[in-house]
Amino acid sequence: MVNLDKGKGSDGLFRRRPLILVTNDDGITSPGIRELTRALVKLGDVVVIAPAGEQSAVAHSITLDDPIRAKSWSFGEDLDHVRALAIDGTPCDCIKLALHQLLHRLPDLVVSGINRGSNTAINVIYSGTISAATESSIYGIDSIAVSLDAKEPDADYRPAAKYAGMIAQKVLRSHLPRGVLLSVNVPMIPEDEIKGIVVTRQARSRWQEGFLERIDPANRAYYWYRGTLNILDEGADTDIHVLENGYVSITPLQHDRTAYGCLEVLSTWSWKESPI
């Protein structure tokens, strides 16, 4: 079990270099996690514990019926000194294994990313990148998820890494409310064209979905998922709007999904009727 000492005194100041845990859902070989690690080693002692392969859109899933294995990994070059492990599990597996088995103490900060593709609107529910940061925030750890609004595999992650480092430094100094994590989305434009940082809310949206049916050589049906994101929100204060207009979006999220506005309404309903 990890030592819960976070390395800070009663005044909240660090008595040693902060311990920063890095993970993602694109896998440990992704260029995004390399650039993120390169930015964060300037702020503290970094440990990378990430899936061995692609784990996008696995949301908050965890492995229950199979063993989870960890293998040492080296980024080489200027990051050869960084301890890194590739895990044959999900992003949430990485966090759980790190906190309960692999780390010598609780990290002061968890940063998940840099994801290839934005995680805005309803996508925060499906994202493994967001879920990894959500998992660590449940333990009261300051947590950030970082995504780049890029689709091409050879995207330049350096501007996003720079902003991730800036935001991480601020969080290490000021800290987040307990149970709150930050979802950071960076536009895929040159760094000198990024207009700044805006705090946003999650846009309302849903997927228009369907499946393409095909028949295999054995005459059995199989299906390919197809979907288009429908934006149901024209607000100028949303993550999508801000991102599309050249700003870095920071959206505070929480794992408490209670609909507090409905508590009073539901309490007025009569619950004494017999079940059907």
C-alpha positions in Angstrom: 0.0 0.0 0.0 1.3 3.4 -0.9 2.5 5.8 1.8 -0.2 8.6 1.9 2.4 11.3 2.8 2.3 13.8 -0.1 5.5 15.5 0.9 4.0 18.7 2.1 4.0 20.4 5.5 1.0 21.7 7.5 1.4 25.0 5.6 0.9 23.3 2.3 4.4 24.0 1.1 6.5 21.2 -0.4 9.4 19.8 1.7 10.8 18.0 -1.4 10.2 17.9 -5.1 6.6 17.2 -6.0 5.8 13.7 -7.2 3.9 13.8 -10.5 2.2 10.7 -12.0 1.7 10.7 -15.8 -0.7 8.4 -17.7 -2.9 8.5 -20.8 -5.2 6.3 -22.9 -3.3 6.5 -26.2 -0.6 4.2 -24.8 2.9 4.6 -23.6 4.3 4.8 -27.1 2.3 7.9 -28.0 4.1 11.1 -28.8 1.7 13.0 -26.6 2.8 11.4 -23.4 6.5 11.9 -24.3 6.0 15.6 -24.8 3.9 15.9 -21.6 6.6 14.1 -19.6 9.3 16.4 -21.1 7.4 19.4 -19.9 6.6 18.1 -16.4 10.1 16.9 -15.4 10.9 20.6 -14.9 8.3 20.8 -12.1 9.0 17.6 -10.1 9.9 13.9 -10.0 7.9 12.3 -12.8 6.8 8.7 -12.9 4.9 7.4 -16.0 2.5 4.5 -15.7 0.5 4.1 -18.8 -1.3 1.4 -20.9 1.0 -0.7 -23.1 -1.4 -0.1 -26.0 -4.3 2.0 -27.3 -7.1 2.3 -24.7 -9.1 5.2 -26.2 -12.8 5.5 -25.3 -12.7 2.8 -22.6 -14.1 5.4 -20.1 -13.8 4.3 -16.4 -13.5 0.6 -17.1 -11.2 -1.6 -14.9 -9.8 -5.1 -15.3 -11.4 -7.6 -12.9 -11.0 -11.1 -14.4 -7.4 -11.0 -15.8 -4.0 -10.4 -14.3 -2.4 -7.0 -14.8 1.2 -7.0 -15.8 3.7 -4.2 -15.6 6.8 -3.9 -17.8 9.6 -1.4 -17.6 9.7 1.2 -20.3 12.4 3.7 -21.5 11.7 6.9 -23.4 15.4 7.2 -24.1 17.2 10.4 -25.0 16.7 13.2 -22.5 14.0 11.2 -20.6 16.1 8.1 -19.9 16.1 9.0 -16.2 12.3 8.9 -15.9 10.9 5.8 -14.3 8.2 4.4 -16.7 6.0 1.3 -16.7 3.8 -0.1 -19.4 0.6 -1.7 -18.0 -1.5 -4.2 -19.9 -4.7 -2.7 -18.7 -6.9 0.4 -18.8 -6.1 4.0 -17.8 -8.0 3.5 -14.5 -6.0 0.3 -13.9 -2.9 2.4 -14.2 -4.0 4.8 -11.6 -5.2 2.1 -9.2 -2.1 0.0 -9.6 0.1 3.1 -9.1 -1.6 4.3 -6.0 -2.0 1.0 -4.3 1.2 -0.9 -5.4 3.8 0.8 -7.5 4.4 4.2 -5.9 6.2 4.8 -2.7 3.9 7.7 -1.8 0.8 9.4 -3.0 1.6 11.7 -5.9 1.1 15.4 -5.5 -0.3 15.7 -9.0 -1.7 13.4 -11.7 -1.6 14.5 -15.4 -3.3 12.4 -18.0 -2.5 12.9 -21.7 -1.7 14.5 -24.0 -4.6 12.9 -25.8 -4.8 12.9 -29.6 -8.2 14.5 -30.2 -10.2 16.8 -28.0 -12.2 15.7 -25.0 -15.1 18.2 -25.0 -18.9 18.1 -24.5 -20.3 14.6 -24.0 -17.0 13.0 -24.9 -15.8 13.5 -21.3 -18.0 10.5 -20.4 -16.3 8.1 -22.9 -12.7 9.3 -22.6 -10.1 7.1 -20.9 -7.9 10.2 -20.6 -10.6 12.0 -18.5 -11.4 8.9 -16.5 -7.8 8.3 -15.4 -7.7 11.9 -14.0 -11.1 11.3 -12.5 -9.9 8.2 -10.7 -7.0 10.0 -9.0 -9.3 12.9 -8.1 -11.4 10.5 -6.1 -8.4 10.0 -3.8 -8.1 13.7 -3.3 -5.2 14.1 -5.6 -4.9 17.2 -7.8 -5.6 15.9 -11.3 -5.5 17.3 -14.9 -6.5 15.7 -18.2 -4.9 17.3 -21.3 -6.1 16.9 -24.9 -5.0 18.3 -28.2 -7.7 19.0 -30.8 -5.8 17.0 -33.5 -6.6 14.0 -35.7 -3.4 13.5 -37.6 -0.9 11.1 -36.0 2.1 13.4 -36.5 0.6 16.3 -34.7 2.9 18.8 -32.9 2.3 18.3 -29.2 4.8 20.9 -28.0 2.4 23.8 -27.6 -0.1 21.6 -25.7 2.8 20.4 -23.5 3.8 23.9 -22.8 0.3 24.9 -21.6 0.1 21.6 -19.7 3.2 22.6 -17.8 1.9 26.1 -17.1 -1.4 24.8 -15.8 0.3 22.0 -13.7 2.6 24.6 -12.1 -0.4 26.7 -11.1 -2.3 23.7 -9.7 0.8 22.6 -7.7 0.9 26.0 -6.1 -2.8 26.7 -5.6 -4.5 23.3 -5.5 -7.9 22.3 -6.6 -11.1 21.8 -4.6 -11.4 18.2 -3.4 -13.1 16.0 -5.9 -12.5 18.4 -8.8 -10.3 17.7 -11.8 -9.4 19.9 -14.8 -10.1 19.0 -18.4 -7.7 21.0 -20.6 -8.3 21.2 -24.4 -5.7 22.8 -26.6 -6.4 24.0 -30.2 -4.4 22.5 -33.0 -2.9 25.7 -34.2 0.6 27.3 -34.1 1.5 28.3 -30.6 1.8 32.0 -31.5 -1.9 31.9 -32.7 -3.3 30.6 -29.4 -5.2 33.5 -27.9 -5.0 32.5 -24.2 -6.8 30.4 -21.6 -10.5 30.5 -20.8 -12.4 28.6 -18.1 -15.4 27.0 -19.6 -18.3 24.7 -19.0 -19.0 21.4 -20.7 -21.1 21.9 -23.9 -24.3 20.0 -24.3 -24.2 17.4 -27.1 -25.0 13.9 -28.1 -23.9 11.4 -30.8 -26.0 10.6 -33.8 -25.1 7.0 -34.1 -25.5 3.9 -36.2 -23.9 0.7 -37.3 -22.8 -0.5 -40.7 -23.7 -4.2 -41.2 -21.3 -6.4 -43.1 -21.2 -10.2 -43.8 -18.0 -12.2 -43.2 -16.9 -15.2 -45.4 -18.8 -17.6 -43.1 -22.0 -15.6 -43.8 -22.2 -14.1 -40.3 -23.1 -10.5 -39.7 -20.7 -8.1 -38.0 -21.0 -4.4 -37.4 -18.9 -1.2 -37.6 -19.8 1.7 -35.4 -20.4 5.1 -37.1 -21.2 8.3 -35.3 -21.4 12.1 -35.7 -21.3 14.5 -32.8 -24.3 16.9 -32.7 -23.7 20.1 -30.7 -26.8 21.2 -28.9 -25.3 24.2 -27.3 -24.5 27.6 -28.8 -23.1 29.2 -25.6 -20.0 31.2 -26.0 -18.8 29.9 -22.6 -18.5 26.2 -23.6 -15.4 24.1 -24.1 -16.2 23.6 -27.8 -16.8 27.2 -28.6 -13.7 28.4 -26.9 -11.5 25.7 -28.5 -12.9 26.4 -32.0 -12.0 30.1 -31.5 -8.4 29.6 -30.7 -8.3 29.5 -27.0 -7.2 26.8 -24.5 -10.2 25.5 -22.7 -10.1 24.6 -19.0 -13.3 22.8 -17.7 -13.6 21.8 -14.1 -15.2 18.4 -13.7 -16.3 16.2 -10.8 -17.1 12.6 -10.2 -20.1 13.4 -8.0 -22.9 13.0 -10.5 -25.8 13.7 -8.1 -28.4 16.0 -9.8 -28.8 18.3 -6.8 -31.4 20.4 -8.5 -33.7 17.3 -8.6 -33.5 16.3 -5.0 -36.2 18.7 -3.8 -38.5 17.8 -6.7 -38.2 14.0 -6.2 -38.7 14.5 -2.5 -42.2 15.8 -3.1 -43.2 12.6 -5.0 -45.1 10.0 -3.1 -43.1 6.8 -2.8 -45.6 4.8 -0.7 -47.4 3.1 -3.6 -46.9 -0.7 -3.8 -44.5 -2.0 -6.5 -46.1 -3.2 -9.7 
